[in-house]
Amino acid sequence: MQQQGQHLAELSPYYHALRGPFLQWAAKWQQPAGVALGHLRRALIGWYEARIDEEDAYVGEVDRYVKTVAKAYFNGNLEEAVMDAERLPLVSDLGVAPQQNPLNHLPRPVRLNETQQLMLRTFQEMGTGCQELLLMADYHHLSVGRMAQILEVDGQLLEVEERRSKCLLMIREGWQSVGIIDPLYLPSPADEDLIDRYYEGELDTTERWDVEARRPGDAVFRRAMELREDWQQVVTVAGRQDLMETLLREEATYAKKTAPAPAAAPKDVKLSPRRGRSFNFGTFKLPALETVVAVLLAVVFGWLVWTTFGDEAPQKKSVAHFEPFPNIFDKFDPRNEQERDLQRILYYYDRKDYATAYEELLPVAPAYPAAPLYLGVSALALEQPTRALDWFAQIPEGDYYHPFAEWYEALAYLAEGRRPAAEATLSEIVETRGHPYRGKAERLLAEL
């Protein structure tokens, strides 16, 4: 039976219920709390994906699943565990039915290739409505009827299907604009429909064999199938990022209410865990399906805000003045394993592969005080100013990285077309003696 959001509603309550016992269980690995909680969030997302699996849903205990997956994360061998799981017998040595064995439902790691990264960027540049709809359909696997309820067109199933078709058309147009697909080599509408039904499991055995037999010899048909497979990987990454950000917002409720003391200069900075950074997971205290319907869009997808730029001139000013924040390890060597991990992630940042840097840093962001700045700058480089502003807002006044965040915040406001907000921020920078971006702020203000 297709899930209607009930398992999504369980995600945050499980996070709060498991958090304390999980930290006690994870103490034997002697990892910082931020790292351990990152593994908890990733494991819970894995549980959610396993629970909504339409072919073989996991129905075992959540706690057992989370600890099994988190153990693989702590040991750094999830991919090895996945490969081992594929060789498991139908019934485990303990006599547990395979559908209840977490090892049969480990989350598959996703590494986006260049084409898939372009697809993800195309998705992120879409309007919020299409993002919400496509995630509801292709990641959360909600029924058309439930999507109609969420979209407040209850019963109008054809309208929902038409909206989704238009969104998919926009996606394909985006793929065409970045060179992923060639308009001269597109499958016919009938073939597109056949491929859709193949991946949705609507074909009988003979029809499936016909499709699979045709794939090797028909280049256009094969490419269309490959794109469909690539798209599913992209949707998985987008959905995981959305859920990760939401659970981090849940974690923010545990942060201390008092303002932190000013951080030291870089030479004294220890990249240790800190709480309070957001991730788009909303607050899920939804005991009933009716509540899920009422808040699913606002909570689950509300943080997927990838705005369209306003006034073009301010946008161009932001681009002209944008330079990525330097890698702190250009001046300071990493002192411990955590800092070496951050240095590894910033390798992608230095190569201007901001999509990969963002994806790699996202799950472990609470462990590094510098992470909100790098995530915000990466989002800005990916032309996601709203998300960048969300990250910069997590850096409190007095923090060593706050002055740097102010400059990029001003650029993000310009990228959004919010000129008054940008001018106000730039003016504050100019009025701050010793601000590292005071000169640049003066020059940019003169140009506006």
DRENFILO-200274 format. One record per residue (C-alpha): residue number from 1; y, z, x. Coordinates in Angstrom, 1 decimal. Layout:
// DRENFILO-200274
+-----+--------+--------+--------+
:   i :      Y :      Z :      X :
+-----+--------+--------+--------+
: NUM :      Y :      Z :      X :
...
+-----+--------+--------+--------+
***
This chain:
// DRENFILO-200274
+-----+--------+--------+--------+
:   i :      Y :      Z :      X :
+-----+--------+--------+--------+
:   1 :    0.0 :    0.0 :    0.0 :
:   2 :    3.4 :   -1.0 :    1.4 :
:   3 :    5.5 :    2.0 :    2.3 :
:   4 :    8.7 :    2.6 :    0.4 :
:   5 :   10.6 :    4.8 :    2.9 :
:   6 :    8.7 :    8.0 :    2.4 :
:   7 :    7.5 :    8.1 :    6.0 :
:   8 :   11.0 :    7.4 :    7.3 :
:   9 :   12.2 :   10.4 :    5.2 :
:  10 :    9.6 :   12.5 :    7.0 :
:  11 :   10.8 :   11.6 :   10.5 :
:  12 :   13.7 :   14.0 :   10.9 :
:  13 :   12.0 :   17.0 :    9.3 :
:  14 :    9.1 :   16.5 :   11.6 :
:  15 :   11.5 :   16.4 :   14.6 :
:  16 :   13.0 :   19.8 :   13.7 :
:  17 :    9.6 :   21.3 :   12.9 :
:  18 :    8.0 :   20.1 :   16.1 :
:  19 :   10.9 :   20.6 :   18.5 :
:  20 :   10.4 :   24.3 :   19.4 :
:  21 :    6.6 :   24.3 :   19.7 :
:  22 :    6.8 :   20.9 :   21.6 :
:  23 :    9.1 :   22.4 :   24.3 :
:  24 :    6.7 :   25.3 :   24.8 :
:  25 :    3.8 :   22.9 :   25.1 :
:  26 :    5.7 :   20.6 :   27.5 :
:  27 :    6.7 :   23.4 :   29.8 :
:  28 :    3.7 :   22.9 :   32.0 :
:  29 :    5.2 :   19.6 :   33.2 :
:  30 :    8.3 :   21.5 :   34.5 :
:  31 :   10.6 :   18.8 :   33.3 :
:  32 :   14.2 :   19.4 :   32.0 :
:  33 :   14.5 :   19.9 :   28.3 :
:  34 :   16.4 :   16.7 :   27.9 :
:  35 :   13.6 :   14.7 :   29.4 :
:  36 :   11.0 :   16.5 :   27.3 :
:  37 :   12.9 :   16.0 :   24.1 :
:  38 :   13.3 :   12.3 :   25.0 :
:  39 :    9.5 :   12.0 :   25.1 :
:  40 :    9.3 :   13.8 :   21.8 :
:  41 :   11.6 :   11.3 :   20.2 :
:  42 :    9.8 :    8.4 :   21.6 :
:  43 :    6.5 :    9.8 :   20.5 :
:  44 :    7.8 :   10.4 :   17.0 :
:  45 :    9.0 :    6.8 :   16.8 :
:  46 :    5.5 :    5.7 :   17.9 :
:  47 :    4.1 :    7.9 :   15.1 :
:  48 :    6.4 :    6.3 :   12.6 :
:  49 :    5.3 :    2.8 :   13.6 :
:  50 :    1.7 :    3.8 :   13.5 :
:  51 :    2.1 :    5.4 :   10.1 :
:  52 :    3.6 :    2.3 :    8.5 :
:  53 :    1.1 :   -0.1 :   10.2 :
:  54 :    0.1 :   -2.3 :    7.3 :
:  55 :   -3.3 :   -3.2 :    8.7 :
:  56 :   -4.5 :    0.1 :   10.1 :
:  57 :   -2.1 :    3.0 :    9.4 :
:  58 :   -2.5 :    6.3 :   11.3 :
:  59 :   -3.2 :    9.1 :    8.9 :
:  60 :   -4.0 :   11.9 :   11.4 :
:  61 :   -2.0 :   15.0 :   12.3 :
:  62 :    1.5 :   14.3 :   13.5 :
:  63 :    1.4 :   17.1 :   16.1 :
:  64 :   -1.8 :   15.7 :   17.7 :
:  65 :   -0.3 :   12.2 :   17.8 :
:  66 :    3.0 :   13.3 :   19.4 :
:  67 :    1.3 :   15.4 :   22.1 :
:  68 :   -1.2 :   12.6 :   22.9 :
:  69 :    1.6 :   10.0 :   23.3 :
:  70 :    4.0 :   12.4 :   25.1 :
:  71 :    1.3 :   13.3 :   27.6 :
:  72 :    1.1 :    9.6 :   28.6 :
:  73 :    4.9 :    9.6 :   28.9 :
:  74 :    5.0 :   12.7 :   31.0 :
:  75 :    2.2 :   11.3 :   33.3 :
:  76 :    3.9 :    7.9 :   33.4 :
:  77 :    0.9 :    6.0 :   32.3 :
:  78 :    1.5 :    4.8 :   28.8 :
:  79 :    0.7 :    1.2 :   29.5 :
:  80 :   -2.5 :    2.2 :   31.2 :
:  81 :   -3.3 :    4.4 :   28.3 :
:  82 :   -2.7 :    1.5 :   25.9 :
:  83 :   -5.1 :   -0.7 :   27.8 :
:  84 :   -7.7 :    2.0 :   27.9 :
:  85 :   -7.3 :    2.6 :   24.2 :
:  86 :   -8.1 :   -1.1 :   23.5 :
:  87 :  -11.5 :   -0.5 :   25.1 :
:  88 :  -12.3 :    2.6 :   23.0 :
:  89 :  -15.4 :    2.6 :   20.8 :
:  90 :  -15.0 :    2.5 :   17.1 :
:  91 :  -15.7 :    6.2 :   16.9 :
:  92 :  -14.5 :    8.6 :   19.6 :
:  93 :  -16.7 :   11.0 :   21.5 :
:  94 :  -15.4 :   13.8 :   19.2 :
:  95 :  -16.6 :   12.0 :   16.2 :
:  96 :  -13.1 :   11.4 :   14.8 :
:  97 :  -12.6 :    8.3 :   12.7 :
:  98 :  -10.7 :    5.7 :   14.6 :
:  99 :   -7.8 :    5.6 :   12.1 :
: 100 :   -7.2 :    9.3 :   12.9 :
: 101 :   -7.4 :    9.0 :   16.7 :
: 102 :   -3.9 :    8.7 :   18.2 :
: 103 :   -5.4 :    6.7 :   21.1 :
: 104 :   -6.1 :    3.9 :   18.7 :
: 105 :   -2.5 :    3.9 :   17.6 :
: 106 :   -0.4 :    4.2 :   20.8 :
: 107 :    3.0 :    2.5 :   20.7 :
: 108 :    2.9 :   -0.8 :   22.6 :
: 109 :    5.6 :   -1.0 :   25.3 :
: 110 :    8.0 :   -4.0 :   24.8 :
: 111 :    9.6 :   -5.8 :   27.7 :
: 112 :   12.0 :   -8.4 :   26.4 :
: 113 :   12.1 :  -11.7 :   28.3 :
: 114 :   15.2 :  -13.7 :   28.7 :
: 115 :   14.8 :  -15.6 :   25.4 :
: 116 :   14.1 :  -12.4 :   23.5 :
: 117 :   17.2 :  -10.7 :   25.0 :
: 118 :   19.3 :  -13.7 :   23.7 :
: 119 :   17.6 :  -13.2 :   20.3 :
: 120 :   18.5 :   -9.5 :   20.4 :
: 121 :   22.1 :  -10.2 :   21.2 :
: 122 :   22.2 :  -12.8 :   18.4 :
: 123 :   20.9 :  -10.1 :   16.0 :
: 124 :   23.5 :   -7.6 :   17.2 :
: 125 :   26.3 :  -10.0 :   16.6 :
: 126 :   25.4 :  -10.4 :   13.0 :
: 127 :   27.1 :   -8.7 :   10.1 :
: 128 :   25.9 :   -5.2 :    9.2 :
: 129 :   24.5 :   -6.5 :    5.9 :
: 130 :   22.1 :   -8.9 :    7.5 :
: 131 :   21.1 :   -6.3 :   10.2 :
: 132 :   20.3 :   -3.8 :    7.5 :
: 133 :   18.3 :   -6.3 :    5.4 :
: 134 :   16.3 :   -7.7 :    8.3 :
: 135 :   15.4 :   -4.3 :    9.6 :
: 136 :   14.4 :   -3.1 :    6.2 :
: 137 :   12.1 :   -6.1 :    5.7 :
: 138 :   10.8 :   -6.8 :    9.2 :
: 139 :   10.7 :   -3.4 :   10.9 :
: 140 :   10.5 :   -0.8 :    8.1 :
: 141 :    8.3 :   -3.1 :    6.0 :
: 142 :   10.0 :   -2.1 :    2.7 :
: 143 :    9.0 :   -4.0 :   -0.4 :
: 144 :   11.4 :   -6.5 :   -1.9 :
: 145 :   11.6 :   -4.2 :   -5.0 :
: 146 :   12.6 :   -1.2 :   -2.9 :
: 147 :   15.2 :   -3.3 :   -0.9 :
: 148 :   16.6 :   -4.5 :   -4.2 :
: 149 :   17.1 :   -0.8 :   -5.2 :
: 150 :   18.8 :    0.0 :   -1.9 :
: 151 :   21.0 :   -3.0 :   -2.2 :
: 152 :   21.9 :   -1.9 :   -5.8 :
: 153 :   20.5 :   -5.1 :   -7.3 :
: 154 :   17.5 :   -3.4 :   -8.8 :
: 155 :   15.0 :   -5.9 :  -10.3 :
: 156 :   16.7 :   -8.9 :   -8.8 :
: 157 :   14.0 :   -9.8 :   -6.4 :
: 158 :   15.0 :  -13.5 :   -6.0 :
: 159 :   18.5 :  -12.5 :   -5.0 :
: 160 :   17.1 :  -10.3 :   -2.3 :
: 161 :   14.8 :  -13.1 :   -1.0 :
: 162 :   17.8 :  -15.5 :   -1.0 :
: 163 :   19.9 :  -13.0 :    1.0 :
: 164 :   17.1 :  -12.6 :    3.5 :
: 165 :   16.7 :  -16.4 :    3.8 :
: 166 :   20.4 :  -16.8 :    4.4 :
: 167 :   20.2 :  -14.1 :    7.1 :
: 168 :   17.3 :  -15.8 :    8.8 :
: 169 :   19.1 :  -19.1 :    8.6 :
: 170 :   22.1 :  -17.4 :   10.4 :
: 171 :   19.7 :  -16.1 :   13.0 :
: 172 :   18.3 :  -19.6 :   13.6 :
: 173 :   21.8 :  -21.0 :   13.9 :
: 174 :   22.6 :  -18.4 :   16.5 :
: 175 :   19.5 :  -19.3 :   18.4 :
: 176 :   20.5 :  -22.9 :   18.3 :
: 177 :   24.0 :  -22.1 :   19.6 :
: 178 :   22.6 :  -20.3 :   22.7 :
: 179 :   20.0 :  -23.0 :   23.4 :
: 180 :   16.9 :  -21.1 :   22.3 :
: 181 :   15.9 :  -23.9 :   19.8 :
: 182 :   16.6 :  -27.6 :   19.9 :
: 183 :   17.6 :  -29.0 :   16.4 :
: 184 :   15.8 :  -32.2 :   17.2 :
: 185 :   12.4 :  -30.4 :   17.5 :
: 186 :   12.2 :  -28.3 :   14.4 :
: 187 :    9.1 :  -27.9 :   12.2 :
: 188 :    9.3 :  -29.1 :    8.6 :
: 189 :   10.1 :  -26.6 :    5.8 :
: 190 :    6.4 :  -26.8 :    4.8 :
: 191 :    5.3 :  -25.9 :    8.3 :
: 192 :    7.9 :  -23.1 :    8.4 :
: 193 :    6.5 :  -21.7 :    5.2 :
: 194 :    2.9 :  -22.0 :    6.5 :
: 195 :    3.8 :  -20.1 :    9.7 :
: 196 :    5.5 :  -17.4 :    7.6 :
: 197 :    2.4 :  -17.0 :    5.4 :
: 198 :    0.2 :  -17.0 :    8.5 :
: 199 :    2.0 :  -14.0 :   10.1 :
: 200 :    2.4 :  -12.2 :    6.7 :
: 201 :   -1.4 :  -12.4 :    6.3 :
: 202 :   -1.3 :  -14.5 :    3.1 :
: 203 :   -3.7 :  -17.2 :    4.3 :
: 204 :   -7.4 :  -17.2 :    3.8 :
: 205 :   -9.8 :  -17.5 :    6.7 :
: 206 :  -10.1 :  -21.3 :    6.6 :
: 207 :   -6.3 :  -21.8 :    6.4 :
: 208 :   -5.9 :  -19.4 :    9.4 :
: 209 :   -8.4 :  -21.4 :   11.4 :
: 210 :   -6.5 :  -24.6 :   10.6 :
: 211 :   -3.3 :  -23.1 :   11.8 :
: 212 :   -4.8 :  -21.8 :   15.0 :
: 213 :   -6.6 :  -25.1 :   15.7 :
: 214 :   -3.3 :  -27.0 :   15.3 :
: 215 :   -1.3 :  -24.7 :   17.6 :
: 216 :   -2.5 :  -26.1 :   21.0 :
: 217 :   -1.9 :  -29.8 :   20.3 :
: 218 :    1.3 :  -29.7 :   18.3 :
: 219 :    4.2 :  -28.7 :   20.6 :
: 220 :    6.8 :  -28.3 :   17.8 :
: 221 :    4.4 :  -26.2 :   15.7 :
: 222 :    3.4 :  -24.1 :   18.7 :
: 223 :    7.1 :  -23.4 :   19.6 :
: 224 :    7.8 :  -22.3 :   16.1 :
: 225 :    5.0 :  -19.9 :   16.2 :
: 226 :    6.1 :  -18.6 :   19.6 :
: 227 :    9.6 :  -18.0 :   18.2 :
: 228 :    8.2 :  -16.1 :   15.3 :
: 229 :    6.3 :  -13.9 :   17.8 :
: 230 :    9.3 :  -13.4 :   19.9 :
: 231 :   11.4 :  -12.4 :   16.9 :
: 232 :    8.9 :   -9.7 :   15.9 :
: 233 :    9.3 :   -8.2 :   19.4 :
: 234 :   13.0 :   -8.3 :   19.1 :
: 235 :   12.9 :   -6.6 :   15.7 :
: 236 :   10.7 :   -3.9 :   17.1 :
: 237 :   13.2 :   -3.1 :   19.9 :
: 238 :   16.2 :   -3.1 :   17.5 :
: 239 :   14.3 :   -0.8 :   15.1 :
: 240 :   13.3 :    1.6 :   17.9 :
: 241 :   16.9 :    1.7 :   19.2 :
: 242 :   18.1 :    2.5 :   15.7 :
: 243 :   15.6 :    5.3 :   15.2 :
: 244 :   16.2 :    6.7 :   18.7 :
: 245 :   20.0 :    6.9 :   18.0 :
: 246 :   19.4 :    8.6 :   14.7 :
: 247 :   17.1 :   11.3 :   16.2 :
: 248 :   19.6 :   12.0 :   18.9 :
: 249 :   22.1 :   12.7 :   16.2 :
: 250 :   19.6 :   15.2 :   14.8 :
: 251 :   19.4 :   16.7 :   18.3 :
: 252 :   23.2 :   17.1 :   18.3 :
: 253 :   22.8 :   19.9 :   15.7 :
: 254 :   21.4 :   22.1 :   18.5 :
: 255 :   24.3 :   21.6 :   20.8 :
: 256 :   26.6 :   24.5 :   21.5 :
: 257 :   29.8 :   24.5 :   19.5 :
: 258 :   31.9 :   25.7 :   22.3 :
: 259 :   33.7 :   23.2 :   24.5 :
: 260 :   32.0 :   22.7 :   27.9 :
: 261 :   33.8 :   23.7 :   31.1 :
: 262 :   35.4 :   20.8 :   33.1 :
: 263 :   32.8 :   19.0 :   35.2 :
: 264 :   33.1 :   18.9 :   39.0 :
: 265 :   34.0 :   15.8 :   41.0 :
: 266 :   31.1 :   13.4 :   41.7 :
: 267 :   30.1 :   15.0 :   44.9 :
: 268 :   29.3 :   18.2 :   42.9 :
: 269 :   27.9 :   16.5 :   39.9 :
: 270 :   24.3 :   17.2 :   39.2 :
: 271 :   22.9 :   14.8 :   36.6 :
: 272 :   21.1 :   17.5 :   34.6 :
: 273 :   20.2 :   17.5 :   31.0 :
: 274 :   22.8 :   18.0 :   28.4 :
: 275 :   22.7 :   17.8 :   24.7 :
: 276 :   25.0 :   16.5 :   22.1 :
: 277 :   24.8 :   12.8 :   22.6 :
: 278 :   24.2 :   10.7 :   19.4 :
: 279 :   21.6 :    8.2 :   18.6 :
: 280 :   21.5 :    6.4 :   15.3 :
: 281 :   19.2 :    8.4 :   13.2 :
: 282 :   21.3 :   10.0 :   10.5 :
: 283 :   20.3 :   13.3 :    8.8 :
: 284 :   17.1 :   12.9 :    7.0 :
: 285 :   16.4 :   15.8 :    4.6 :
: 286 :   15.0 :   13.6 :    2.0 :
: 287 :   12.1 :   15.3 :    0.1 :
: 288 :   11.9 :   12.7 :   -2.6 :
: 289 :   11.8 :    8.9 :   -2.8 :
: 290 :   14.8 :    8.9 :   -5.0 :
: 291 :   16.8 :   10.5 :   -2.2 :
: 292 :   15.5 :    7.9 :    0.2 :
: 293 :   16.8 :    5.2 :   -2.0 :
: 294 :   20.2 :    6.9 :   -2.4 :
: 295 :   20.9 :    7.3 :    1.3 :
: 296 :   18.7 :    4.9 :    3.2 :
: 297 :   21.4 :    2.4 :    3.9 :
: 298 :   24.1 :    5.0 :    4.7 :
: 299 :   21.8 :    7.1 :    7.0 :
: 300 :   19.2 :    4.8 :    8.5 :
: 301 :   21.3 :    1.8 :    9.0 :
: 302 :   24.8 :    3.2 :    8.9 :
: 303 :   24.9 :    3.4 :   12.7 :
: 304 :   24.0 :   -0.3 :   13.1 :
: 305 :   27.7 :   -1.2 :   13.1 :
: 306 :   28.3 :   -4.3 :   15.2 :
: 307 :   31.8 :   -5.2 :   14.1 :
: 308 :   33.5 :   -8.6 :   14.0 :
: 309 :   36.6 :   -8.7 :   16.1 :
: 310 :   40.0 :   -8.8 :   14.5 :
: 311 :   43.1 :  -10.2 :   16.1 :
: 312 :   42.1 :  -12.6 :   18.8 :
: 313 :   44.9 :  -12.0 :   21.2 :
: 314 :   44.1 :   -8.3 :   21.8 :
: 315 :   40.5 :   -9.2 :   22.2 :
: 316 :   41.3 :  -11.6 :   25.0 :
: 317 :   43.4 :   -8.9 :   26.6 :
: 318 :   40.4 :   -6.6 :   26.6 :
: 319 :   38.2 :   -9.2 :   28.2 :
: 320 :   40.8 :  -10.1 :   30.8 :
: 321 :   41.1 :   -6.5 :   31.9 :
: 322 :   37.5 :   -5.5 :   31.7 :
: 323 :   35.7 :   -4.6 :   34.9 :
: 324 :   32.5 :   -2.5 :   34.8 :
: 325 :   32.7 :    1.1 :   35.9 :
: 326 :   31.3 :    1.4 :   39.5 :
: 327 :   27.8 :    2.6 :   40.2 :
: 328 :   28.2 :    6.2 :   41.3 :
: 329 :   25.3 :    5.7 :   43.7 :
: 330 :   27.3 :    3.2 :   45.7 :
: 331 :   28.9 :    6.3 :   47.3 :
: 332 :   26.4 :    9.1 :   46.8 :
: 333 :   22.6 :    9.0 :   47.4 :
: 334 :   20.3 :   10.4 :   44.7 :
: 335 :   19.3 :   13.9 :   45.4 :
: 336 :   16.3 :   14.4 :   43.1 :
: 337 :   13.8 :   12.5 :   41.0 :
: 338 :   16.1 :   12.4 :   38.0 :
: 339 :   18.9 :   10.8 :   40.0 :
: 340 :   16.5 :    8.3 :   41.4 :
: 341 :   15.5 :    7.4 :   37.9 :
: 342 :   19.1 :    6.9 :   36.9 :
: 343 :   19.7 :    4.8 :   40.1 :
: 344 :   16.7 :    2.6 :   39.1 :
: 345 :   18.2 :    2.1 :   35.6 :
: 346 :   21.6 :    1.2 :   37.1 :
: 347 :   20.0 :   -1.5 :   39.1 :
: 348 :   20.1 :   -3.6 :   35.9 :
: 349 :   23.7 :   -2.5 :   35.3 :
: 350 :   24.7 :   -3.7 :   38.8 :
: 351 :   23.1 :   -7.1 :   38.0 :
: 352 :   25.2 :   -7.3 :   34.8 :
: 353 :   22.0 :   -7.2 :   32.8 :
: 354 :   23.7 :   -4.8 :   30.4 :
: 355 :   21.1 :   -5.3 :   27.6 :
: 356 :   18.3 :   -4.0 :   29.8 :
: 357 :   20.4 :   -1.3 :   31.3 :
: 358 :   21.3 :   -0.1 :   27.8 :
: 359 :   17.7 :   -0.2 :   26.6 :
: 360 :   16.4 :    1.7 :   29.6 :
: 361 :   19.1 :    4.4 :   29.6 :
: 362 :   19.0 :    5.0 :   25.8 :
: 363 :   15.9 :    7.1 :   25.6 :
: 364 :   16.9 :    9.4 :   28.5 :
: 365 :   20.6 :    9.6 :   27.9 :
: 366 :   20.8 :   13.4 :   27.3 :
: 367 :   19.5 :   14.0 :   30.9 :
: 368 :   22.6 :   12.5 :   32.5 :
: 369 :   26.3 :   13.5 :   32.1 :
: 370 :   27.3 :   10.0 :   33.2 :
: 371 :   25.1 :    8.3 :   30.7 :
: 372 :   27.6 :    8.0 :   27.8 :
: 373 :   30.1 :    6.3 :   30.0 :
: 374 :   27.5 :    3.7 :   31.3 :
: 375 :   26.2 :    3.2 :   27.8 :
: 376 :   29.6 :    2.7 :   26.4 :
: 377 :   30.6 :    0.3 :   29.2 :
: 378 :   27.4 :   -1.7 :   28.7 :
: 379 :   28.0 :   -1.9 :   25.0 :
: 380 :   31.5 :   -3.1 :   25.6 :
: 381 :   30.2 :   -5.8 :   28.0 :
: 382 :   27.8 :   -6.8 :   25.3 :
: 383 :   30.8 :   -7.2 :   22.9 :
: 384 :   29.8 :   -4.2 :   20.9 :
: 385 :   33.1 :   -2.3 :   20.9 :
: 386 :   32.3 :    0.0 :   17.9 :
: 387 :   29.2 :    1.3 :   19.6 :
: 388 :   31.1 :    1.6 :   22.9 :
: 389 :   33.6 :    3.9 :   21.1 :
: 390 :   30.8 :    6.0 :   19.7 :
: 391 :   29.5 :    6.6 :   23.2 :
: 392 :   33.0 :    7.3 :   24.7 :
: 393 :   33.6 :    9.9 :   22.0 :
: 394 :   30.7 :   11.9 :   23.4 :
: 395 :   32.6 :   12.6 :   26.6 :
: 396 :   34.7 :   15.8 :   26.1 :
: 397 :   38.1 :   16.4 :   27.5 :
: 398 :   37.9 :   18.1 :   30.8 :
: 399 :   34.7 :   16.2 :   31.7 :
: 400 :   35.0 :   14.4 :   35.0 :
: 401 :   34.2 :   11.1 :   33.3 :
: 402 :   36.7 :   11.5 :   30.5 :
: 403 :   39.7 :    9.7 :   32.2 :
: 404 :   37.5 :    6.7 :   32.9 :
: 405 :   36.2 :    6.7 :   29.3 :
: 406 :   39.9 :    6.7 :   28.1 :
: 407 :   40.5 :    3.3 :   29.8 :
: 408 :   37.4 :    1.7 :   28.4 :
: 409 :   38.2 :    3.2 :   25.0 :
: 410 :   41.6 :    1.4 :   25.0 :
: 411 :   39.8 :   -1.9 :   25.8 :
: 412 :   37.3 :   -1.3 :   23.0 :
: 413 :   40.2 :   -0.7 :   20.6 :
: 414 :   41.7 :   -4.0 :   21.6 :
: 415 :   38.3 :   -5.8 :   21.3 :
: 416 :   38.2 :   -4.5 :   17.7 :
: 417 :   41.7 :   -5.7 :   17.0 :
: 418 :   43.0 :   -2.2 :   16.7 :
: 419 :   46.2 :   -2.6 :   18.7 :
: 420 :   48.1 :    0.6 :   17.6 :
: 421 :   45.1 :    2.7 :   18.6 :
: 422 :   44.9 :    0.9 :   21.9 :
: 423 :   48.6 :    1.3 :   22.6 :
: 424 :   48.4 :    5.0 :   21.8 :
: 425 :   45.5 :    5.5 :   24.2 :
: 426 :   47.2 :    3.5 :   26.9 :
: 427 :   50.4 :    5.5 :   26.5 :
: 428 :   48.5 :    8.7 :   27.0 :
: 429 :   47.0 :    7.4 :   30.2 :
: 430 :   50.4 :    6.4 :   31.5 :
: 431 :   51.8 :    9.8 :   30.7 :
: 432 :   49.0 :   11.5 :   32.6 :
: 433 :   49.9 :   12.2 :   36.2 :
: 434 :   47.1 :   11.2 :   38.6 :
: 435 :   45.2 :    9.3 :   36.0 :
: 436 :   42.9 :    6.8 :   37.8 :
: 437 :   43.9 :    4.0 :   35.4 :
: 438 :   47.6 :    4.8 :   35.1 :
: 439 :   48.8 :    1.6 :   36.9 :
: 440 :   46.4 :   -0.7 :   35.0 :
: 441 :   47.5 :    1.0 :   31.7 :
: 442 :   51.1 :    0.3 :   32.5 :
: 443 :   50.5 :   -3.4 :   33.2 :
: 444 :   48.4 :   -3.8 :   30.1 :
: 445 :   51.0 :   -2.1 :   27.9 :
: 446 :   53.6 :   -4.5 :   29.2 :
: 447 :   51.4 :   -7.5 :   28.2 :
: 448 :   50.9 :   -6.3 :   24.7 :
+-----+--------+--------+--------+
***
